[in-house]
Amino acid sequence: MSTPRHSQSVFDFHGRPPLAKALPLSLQHILAMIMGTVTVPIIVVGAVGGTLAEQMLLIQVSLIAAGVSTLIQLYGLGRFGSRLPTIFGVGFAYVPTLVAVGGQYGIGGILGAQVVGGLAMILVGLFITRIRHLFPPVVAGIVVLVIGLSLYDIAIHYMSGGVGASDYGDPRHWLVALVTLGTVLLVSQFARGFLKLAAIICGILVGYGLALTLGMVDFDPVREARWLSTPRLMPFELEFHSAAILSVVIICVVNSVQTIGDLSATTVGGMNREPTTRELFGGLLGNGATTALGSFFGAMPTSSYSQNVGIVAMTRVISRHVLALAALFMLVAGLVPKFGAIMTTIPYPVLGGATITVFGMITMTGIQLITKDEMSARNMTIASLALALSMGIYAVPEAIAGFPEMLQLVVGGSPIVVAALVAFTLNLVLPRRSLADEAAERAAMAERMNAEGGEPASRLATQRT
């Protein structure tokens, strides 16, 4: 960017705004990512029947992995890191596969397969220069679009009280969620200056205050959490099983496509440009390295966070200093579990009401990416089929009940996989025709029909129009 490196602007990637301005903007990213980072290890440990000690260990290490991977992406480490305003952490897209692998091989089987999966990500990054043309805007855009659409049910579940809550769907949850959402909308649309940029944190503060008065905040996690804990090497023995490795490698490669989509959404939504090959290369290498190395400490695989991409697109705040504060918080939260536990007291309805607009922004960013390509019949076919098949199977998972169990979990549990595979395959096999080619083809057809005694070309053209 051409802005001087000593800039204090939040709209400059190298800008270093004062802490008083940077911290509230950073809190928005923290609040958008912390529940996902904490929830994934909870789900995985619960599925494999792990102990409470193992659960706390995985939560701690996942928070640290989120902080480290984000800092690598923001500042780079040699060739590793995209050097873009992006947040990385433990991703929900892995959950179905990790649960399936963990149920059969345990946590050690997950972590062993994850080492190979991280190396697969690095390989994708190494060859990104040769394969980037296979992911044009219509392919990357449909992946981003489906990411946004697939997050809506998470937001609605949060607004309803969280899956498994005894009072799921209670009107109190919806009251808190709608008050939070209304505050975000009011501040984002009617406030001015810095306050407008902090719309999400304003909504969370108002929603949290209302939840407190309704007795919906549970402080038990804070009381039970330890003050200090450090990660240790090899807390679990790594196991390598071919079936587990194959499953994790597939989802890691698919996640690389999601990463390409998220990095594209970040630059398009926040910087008004496409990402460079160097940025994609560094982003994939950094993600692969943290995924592989994190396995030796018990961390779950890392992924770009689409919800934070939405915040960048919504606010246009791209200062890496702002995002680095969020990464440092995750590191502190991992080392001081009691500190991180404070953030987990935010009720699900508050998070749902605050993030549903963010998920909507991800969807719109995907549409924006898709329309960067010509809306030719070819590209419309790619986008429409990828969208229909991915969201259709996601809505009706029993439709593939006869498939092998592992394929059911990968395909039925993640519409992103289906969207990526369909869009990628169709982009390879469908003949490339531009709008001009299609117009010329119609004109030639009209002339041929006219020459054979059919309707006049002028009338045919009018009917087509």
C-alpha positions as CSV (number, residue, x, y, z in Angstrom):
1,M,0.0,0.0,0.0
2,S,1.2,3.5,-0.7
3,T,0.2,4.8,2.8
4,P,3.3,5.6,5.0
5,R,4.3,2.9,7.4
6,H,3.8,5.3,10.4
7,S,0.2,5.9,9.6
8,Q,-2.3,5.6,12.4
9,S,-5.3,4.9,10.1
10,V,-7.3,1.7,10.8
11,F,-7.9,1.6,7.0
12,D,-4.2,1.0,6.3
13,F,-2.7,-2.5,6.6
14,H,0.5,-1.0,8.2
15,G,-1.4,1.5,10.3
16,R,-0.9,1.6,14.1
17,P,-3.9,3.3,15.6
18,P,-3.8,4.3,19.3
19,L,-4.8,1.5,21.7
20,A,-8.0,3.3,22.7
21,K,-9.2,3.0,19.1
22,A,-7.6,-0.3,18.2
23,L,-8.9,-2.3,21.2
24,P,-12.6,-2.0,20.7
25,L,-12.2,-2.9,17.0
26,S,-10.0,-5.9,18.0
27,L,-12.6,-7.1,20.5
28,Q,-15.1,-7.5,17.7
29,H,-12.7,-10.1,16.1
30,I,-12.1,-11.8,19.5
31,L,-15.8,-12.2,20.2
32,A,-16.4,-13.5,16.7
33,M,-13.7,-16.2,16.9
34,I,-13.4,-17.3,20.5
35,M,-16.6,-19.4,20.8
36,G,-15.7,-21.3,17.6
37,T,-12.1,-21.9,18.8
38,V,-13.4,-23.2,22.2
39,T,-16.4,-25.1,20.9
40,V,-14.5,-27.4,18.4
41,P,-12.3,-29.1,20.9
42,I,-15.3,-29.5,23.2
43,I,-17.2,-31.3,20.5
44,V,-14.3,-33.5,19.5
45,V,-13.4,-34.5,23.1
46,G,-17.0,-35.2,23.8
47,A,-17.4,-37.4,20.7
48,V,-14.4,-39.5,21.6
49,G,-15.3,-39.8,25.3
50,G,-12.3,-37.9,26.5
51,T,-11.8,-36.6,30.1
52,L,-12.3,-33.1,31.4
53,A,-8.5,-32.7,31.7
54,E,-8.1,-33.6,28.0
55,Q,-10.9,-31.2,27.1
56,M,-9.3,-28.3,29.0
57,L,-5.9,-29.1,27.4
58,L,-7.3,-29.1,23.9
59,I,-9.1,-25.8,24.5
60,Q,-6.0,-24.2,25.9
61,V,-3.8,-25.3,23.0
62,S,-6.4,-24.4,20.4
63,L,-6.5,-20.8,21.7
64,I,-2.7,-20.6,21.5
65,A,-2.7,-22.1,18.0
66,A,-5.2,-19.5,16.9
67,G,-3.0,-16.7,18.2
68,V,0.2,-18.1,16.7
69,S,-1.3,-18.9,13.3
70,T,-2.9,-15.4,13.1
71,L,0.4,-13.6,13.9
72,I,2.2,-15.7,11.2
73,Q,-0.5,-14.7,8.7
74,L,-0.3,-11.0,9.6
75,Y,3.4,-10.5,9.8
76,G,4.9,-13.5,8.0
77,L,7.7,-15.8,8.9
78,G,9.9,-16.1,5.8
79,R,7.8,-17.5,3.0
80,F,5.0,-18.5,5.5
81,G,2.0,-16.2,6.0
82,S,-0.2,-14.3,3.7
83,R,0.5,-10.8,5.2
84,L,-3.1,-10.0,4.9
85,P,-5.7,-8.7,7.5
86,T,-7.0,-12.2,8.3
87,I,-7.8,-14.2,11.4
88,F,-7.0,-18.0,11.6
89,G,-8.2,-20.4,14.3
90,V,-9.7,-23.9,14.7
91,G,-12.3,-24.4,12.0
92,F,-15.8,-25.9,12.2
93,A,-15.3,-27.4,8.7
94,Y,-13.1,-30.1,10.2
95,V,-15.6,-31.3,12.8
96,P,-17.5,-34.1,11.0
97,T,-14.2,-35.7,9.9
98,L,-12.5,-35.3,13.2
99,V,-15.4,-36.8,15.0
100,A,-15.5,-39.8,12.7
101,V,-11.8,-40.3,12.9
102,G,-11.7,-39.8,16.7
103,G,-14.6,-42.2,17.3
104,Q,-12.5,-45.0,15.7
105,Y,-8.9,-44.0,16.5
106,G,-9.1,-41.6,19.4
107,I,-7.3,-38.2,19.8
108,G,-4.0,-39.7,18.9
109,G,-5.4,-40.9,15.5
110,I,-6.7,-37.4,14.8
111,L,-3.4,-35.7,15.6
112,G,-1.3,-38.2,13.6
113,A,-3.5,-37.8,10.5
114,Q,-3.4,-34.1,11.0
115,V,0.3,-34.0,10.6
116,V,-0.1,-35.4,7.1
117,G,-3.1,-33.2,6.4
118,G,-0.9,-30.1,7.2
119,L,1.7,-31.3,4.8
120,A,-1.0,-31.7,2.1
121,M,-1.9,-28.0,2.7
122,I,1.7,-27.0,2.2
123,L,1.8,-29.0,-1.1
124,V,-1.2,-27.1,-2.3
125,G,0.5,-23.9,-1.5
126,L,3.8,-24.9,-3.2
127,F,1.9,-25.5,-6.5
128,I,-0.5,-22.6,-6.2
129,T,1.3,-20.7,-9.0
130,R,0.5,-23.6,-11.4
131,I,-3.0,-24.4,-10.1
132,R,-4.3,-20.9,-9.3
133,H,-6.0,-20.6,-12.7
134,L,-8.1,-23.6,-11.7
135,F,-9.8,-21.3,-9.1
136,P,-11.2,-18.3,-11.0
137,P,-13.6,-15.9,-9.3
138,V,-16.6,-18.0,-10.1
139,V,-15.1,-21.0,-8.3
140,A,-13.7,-19.1,-5.3
141,G,-16.8,-17.0,-5.1
142,I,-19.2,-20.0,-4.9
143,V,-17.1,-21.4,-2.1
144,V,-17.3,-18.1,-0.2
145,L,-21.1,-17.9,-0.9
146,V,-21.7,-21.4,0.4
147,I,-19.5,-20.7,3.5
148,G,-21.8,-17.8,4.3
149,L,-25.0,-19.7,3.7
150,S,-23.8,-22.7,5.8
151,L,-23.2,-20.4,8.8
152,Y,-26.8,-19.2,9.0
153,D,-28.0,-22.3,10.9
154,I,-25.2,-21.7,13.5
155,A,-26.4,-18.1,14.0
156,I,-30.0,-19.2,14.4
157,H,-29.1,-22.0,16.8
158,Y,-27.1,-19.4,18.8
159,M,-30.0,-17.0,18.8
160,S,-32.3,-19.8,20.1
161,G,-30.0,-20.6,23.0
162,G,-27.5,-23.0,21.6
163,V,-27.9,-26.6,20.5
164,G,-28.7,-28.9,23.4
165,A,-29.9,-26.1,25.7
166,S,-32.7,-27.2,28.0
167,D,-34.6,-24.0,27.2
168,Y,-33.8,-24.0,23.5
169,G,-36.1,-21.6,21.6
170,D,-37.2,-19.8,24.8
171,P,-38.6,-16.3,24.0
172,R,-36.0,-14.8,26.4
173,H,-33.2,-16.0,24.1
174,W,-34.8,-14.4,21.1
175,L,-35.4,-11.1,23.0
176,V,-31.7,-10.9,23.8
177,A,-30.7,-11.9,20.3
178,L,-33.0,-9.4,18.6
179,V,-32.0,-6.5,21.0
180,T,-28.3,-7.3,20.2
181,L,-29.1,-7.4,16.4
182,G,-31.1,-4.2,16.6
183,T,-28.3,-2.4,18.4
184,V,-25.8,-3.5,15.8
185,L,-28.1,-2.2,13.0
186,L,-28.8,1.1,14.7
187,V,-25.1,1.8,15.4
188,S,-23.9,0.6,12.0
189,Q,-26.5,2.7,10.1
190,F,-27.0,5.8,12.2
191,A,-23.8,6.3,14.2
192,R,-20.8,8.3,12.8
193,G,-17.1,8.0,12.9
194,F,-15.3,5.5,15.2
195,L,-18.6,4.4,16.9
196,K,-20.0,3.2,13.6
197,L,-17.0,0.9,13.2
198,A,-17.6,-0.6,16.6
199,A,-21.2,-1.6,15.9
200,I,-20.7,-5.3,16.7
201,I,-19.1,-4.7,20.1
202,C,-21.8,-2.1,21.0
203,G,-24.4,-4.7,20.2
204,I,-22.6,-7.4,22.3
205,L,-22.3,-5.0,25.3
206,V,-26.0,-4.1,25.2
207,G,-27.0,-7.7,24.7
208,Y,-24.7,-8.9,27.5
209,G,-26.2,-6.3,29.9
210,L,-29.7,-7.5,29.1
211,A,-28.7,-11.1,29.5
212,L,-27.2,-10.3,33.0
213,T,-30.5,-8.7,34.1
214,L,-32.3,-11.8,32.9
215,G,-30.0,-14.2,34.8
216,M,-28.6,-15.8,31.6
217,V,-24.9,-15.4,32.4
218,D,-23.1,-18.3,34.0
219,F,-19.8,-17.5,35.8
220,D,-19.0,-21.0,36.8
221,P,-16.4,-21.4,33.9
222,V,-14.4,-18.4,35.3
223,R,-14.4,-19.8,38.9
224,E,-13.3,-23.3,37.8
225,A,-10.6,-22.2,35.3
226,R,-6.9,-22.2,36.4
227,W,-4.9,-19.0,36.5
228,L,-1.9,-20.3,34.6
229,S,-1.1,-23.2,32.3
230,T,1.5,-23.8,29.7
231,P,1.4,-26.2,26.7
232,R,3.6,-29.3,26.6
233,L,5.1,-31.3,23.8
234,M,3.4,-34.5,22.8
235,P,0.6,-34.7,25.4
236,F,-0.9,-37.5,23.2
237,E,0.9,-40.2,21.4
238,L,0.5,-39.7,17.6
239,E,-1.0,-42.6,15.7
240,F,-1.0,-43.0,11.9
241,H,-3.8,-45.0,10.3
242,S,-4.3,-45.0,6.5
243,A,-8.1,-44.5,6.7
244,A,-7.8,-41.6,9.1
245,I,-5.0,-40.0,7.1
246,L,-7.0,-40.2,3.9
247,S,-10.1,-38.6,5.5
248,V,-8.1,-35.8,7.1
249,V,-6.1,-35.1,3.9
250,I,-9.3,-34.7,1.9
251,I,-10.8,-32.2,4.3
252,C,-7.5,-30.3,4.5
253,V,-7.3,-30.0,0.7
254,V,-10.9,-28.8,0.6
255,N,-10.1,-26.4,3.4
256,S,-7.3,-25.0,1.3
257,V,-9.9,-24.0,-1.3
258,Q,-11.9,-22.4,1.5
259,T,-8.7,-20.5,2.5
260,I,-8.3,-19.3,-1.0
261,G,-11.9,-18.1,-0.9
262,D,-11.5,-16.4,2.4
263,L,-8.3,-14.7,1.4
264,S,-10.0,-13.5,-1.8
265,A,-13.0,-12.3,0.2
266,T,-10.7,-10.4,2.5
267,T,-8.9,-8.5,-0.3
268,V,-12.1,-7.9,-2.3
269,G,-14.2,-6.9,0.6
270,G,-11.6,-4.9,2.6
271,M,-9.0,-3.9,0.0
272,N,-10.9,-3.7,-3.3
273,R,-8.6,-6.1,-5.1
274,E,-7.8,-9.8,-5.8
275,P,-5.1,-11.5,-3.7
276,T,-1.7,-12.0,-5.3
277,T,-0.3,-15.4,-5.9
278,R,2.4,-14.6,-3.3
279,E,-0.3,-13.9,-0.7
280,L,-2.2,-17.1,-1.5
281,F,1.1,-19.1,-1.4
282,G,2.1,-17.7,2.0
283,G,-1.4,-18.1,3.4
284,L,-1.6,-21.8,2.5
285,L,2.0,-22.5,3.7
286,G,1.4,-20.8,7.0
287,N,-1.9,-22.6,7.6
288,G,-0.3,-26.0,6.7
289,A,2.7,-25.4,8.9
290,T,0.6,-24.5,12.0
291,T,-1.8,-27.4,11.4
292,A,1.1,-29.9,11.2
293,L,3.2,-28.5,14.0
294,G,0.2,-27.9,16.2
295,S,-0.5,-31.6,16.2
296,F,2.6,-32.2,18.4
297,F,1.1,-30.0,21.1
298,G,-2.5,-31.3,20.8
299,A,-3.9,-28.4,18.8
300,M,-6.8,-29.0,16.4
301,P,-6.2,-28.0,12.7
302,T,-6.4,-24.3,11.9
303,S,-8.4,-22.6,9.2
304,S,-9.2,-19.1,8.1
305,Y,-12.2,-17.6,9.9
306,S,-15.0,-16.6,7.6
307,Q,-16.8,-14.7,10.3
308,N,-13.8,-12.4,10.8
309,V,-13.5,-12.0,7.0
310,G,-17.1,-10.7,7.2
311,I,-16.0,-8.1,9.9
312,V,-13.2,-6.9,7.7
313,A,-15.5,-6.6,4.7
314,M,-18.2,-4.8,6.8
315,T,-15.9,-2.3,8.6
316,R,-13.1,-2.0,6.0
317,V,-10.7,-2.0,9.0
318,I,-7.6,-3.7,7.7
319,S,-4.9,-2.6,10.2
320,R,-2.9,-5.6,11.1
321,H,-2.2,-3.9,14.5
322,V,-5.9,-4.3,15.3
323,L,-6.0,-7.9,14.3
324,A,-2.7,-8.6,16.1
325,L,-4.3,-7.5,19.4
326,A,-6.9,-10.2,18.9
327,A,-4.1,-12.8,18.3
328,L,-2.3,-11.7,21.4
329,F,-5.5,-12.0,23.4
330,M,-5.9,-15.6,22.2
331,L,-2.4,-16.3,23.3
332,V,-3.0,-14.8,26.7
333,A,-6.3,-16.7,27.0
334,G,-4.5,-19.9,26.2
335,L,-1.8,-19.3,28.9
336,V,-4.3,-17.9,31.4
337,P,-7.4,-20.0,31.1
338,K,-9.3,-17.9,33.7
339,F,-8.9,-14.9,31.5
340,G,-10.2,-16.7,28.4
341,A,-13.1,-18.2,30.4
342,I,-14.5,-14.7,30.9
343,M,-15.2,-14.4,27.2
344,T,-17.0,-17.8,27.2
345,T,-19.6,-16.4,29.6
346,I,-21.2,-14.4,26.8
347,P,-24.5,-16.2,26.2
348,Y,-25.1,-17.8,22.8
349,P,-28.1,-15.5,21.9
350,V,-25.8,-12.4,22.2
351,L,-23.3,-14.0,19.9
352,G,-26.0,-15.1,17.4
353,G,-27.6,-11.6,17.3
354,A,-24.2,-10.0,16.8
355,T,-22.8,-12.3,14.1
356,I,-25.8,-13.0,11.8
357,T,-25.2,-9.8,10.0
358,V,-21.5,-10.8,9.6
359,F,-22.5,-14.1,8.1
360,G,-24.8,-12.2,5.7
361,M,-21.8,-10.1,4.6
362,I,-19.8,-13.2,3.8
363,T,-22.6,-14.4,1.5
364,M,-22.7,-11.0,-0.3
365,T,-18.9,-11.0,-0.6
366,G,-19.2,-14.4,-2.4
367,I,-21.8,-13.0,-4.8
368,Q,-19.5,-10.0,-5.4
369,L,-16.6,-12.4,-6.2
370,I,-18.8,-14.5,-8.6
371,T,-19.9,-11.5,-10.6
372,K,-16.3,-10.5,-11.2
373,D,-16.4,-13.2,-13.9
374,E,-18.7,-12.8,-16.9
375,M,-22.2,-14.2,-16.2
376,S,-22.0,-16.4,-19.3
377,A,-24.2,-19.5,-19.6
378,R,-21.1,-21.5,-18.7
379,N,-20.4,-19.6,-15.4
380,M,-24.1,-19.5,-14.4
381,T,-24.2,-23.3,-14.8
382,I,-21.1,-23.7,-12.6
383,A,-22.5,-21.4,-9.9
384,S,-26.1,-22.7,-10.0
385,L,-25.2,-26.4,-9.9
386,A,-22.6,-26.0,-7.2
387,L,-25.0,-24.0,-5.1
388,A,-28.0,-26.3,-5.7
389,L,-26.2,-29.6,-5.0
390,S,-24.2,-28.4,-2.0
391,M,-27.1,-26.7,-0.1
392,G,-29.6,-29.4,-1.3
393,I,-27.5,-32.2,0.2
394,Y,-26.8,-30.1,3.3
395,A,-30.6,-29.6,3.8
396,V,-31.5,-33.2,3.2
397,P,-28.5,-35.4,4.5
398,E,-30.6,-38.5,4.5
399,A,-30.6,-38.4,0.7
400,I,-27.1,-39.9,0.8
401,A,-27.9,-42.5,3.5
402,G,-26.8,-45.3,1.2
403,F,-23.3,-43.9,0.7
404,P,-20.3,-45.1,2.8
405,E,-20.3,-43.7,6.3
406,M,-17.1,-41.6,5.8
407,L,-18.4,-40.2,2.5
408,Q,-21.6,-39.3,4.3
409,L,-19.8,-37.3,6.9
410,V,-17.5,-35.5,4.5
411,V,-20.2,-34.7,1.9
412,G,-23.3,-34.4,4.0
413,G,-21.7,-32.6,6.9
414,S,-20.0,-29.9,4.9
415,P,-21.7,-28.2,1.9
416,I,-18.3,-26.4,1.3
417,V,-16.9,-29.8,0.1
418,V,-19.7,-30.4,-2.4
419,A,-19.6,-26.8,-3.6
420,A,-15.8,-26.8,-4.1
421,L,-15.8,-30.2,-5.9
422,V,-18.7,-29.4,-8.2
423,A,-17.4,-25.9,-9.1
424,F,-13.9,-27.1,-9.6
425,T,-14.9,-30.1,-11.8
426,L,-17.3,-28.1,-13.9
427,N,-14.7,-25.4,-14.4
428,L,-12.3,-28.0,-15.8
429,V,-14.7,-29.9,-18.1
430,L,-17.1,-27.3,-19.5
431,P,-16.0,-25.6,-22.7
432,R,-14.9,-22.0,-22.1
433,R,-17.2,-19.6,-23.8
434,S,-17.5,-15.9,-23.1
435,L,-20.6,-13.7,-23.5
436,A,-19.2,-12.6,-26.9
437,D,-18.7,-16.3,-28.0
438,E,-22.3,-17.1,-27.0
439,A,-23.7,-14.1,-28.8
440,A,-21.7,-15.0,-31.9
441,E,-23.0,-18.6,-31.7
442,R,-26.6,-17.4,-31.5
443,A,-26.0,-15.0,-34.5
444,A,-24.5,-17.9,-36.5
445,M,-27.5,-20.1,-35.6
446,A,-29.9,-17.4,-36.6
447,E,-28.2,-16.9,-40.0
448,R,-28.2,-20.6,-40.6
449,M,-31.9,-21.0,-39.9
450,N,-32.6,-18.0,-42.1
451,A,-30.6,-19.5,-44.9
452,E,-32.5,-22.7,-44.6
453,G,-35.9,-20.9,-44.9
454,G,-36.6,-20.5,-41.2
455,E,-37.7,-17.3,-39.4
456,P,-35.8,-14.1,-40.3
457,A,-32.8,-13.5,-38.2
458,S,-34.2,-10.1,-37.0
459,R,-37.3,-11.8,-35.6
460,L,-35.2,-14.5,-33.9
461,A,-33.0,-11.9,-32.3
462,T,-36.1,-10.0,-31.1
463,Q,-37.5,-13.2,-29.5
464,R,-34.1,-14.0,-27.8
465,T,-34.1,-10.5,-26.4
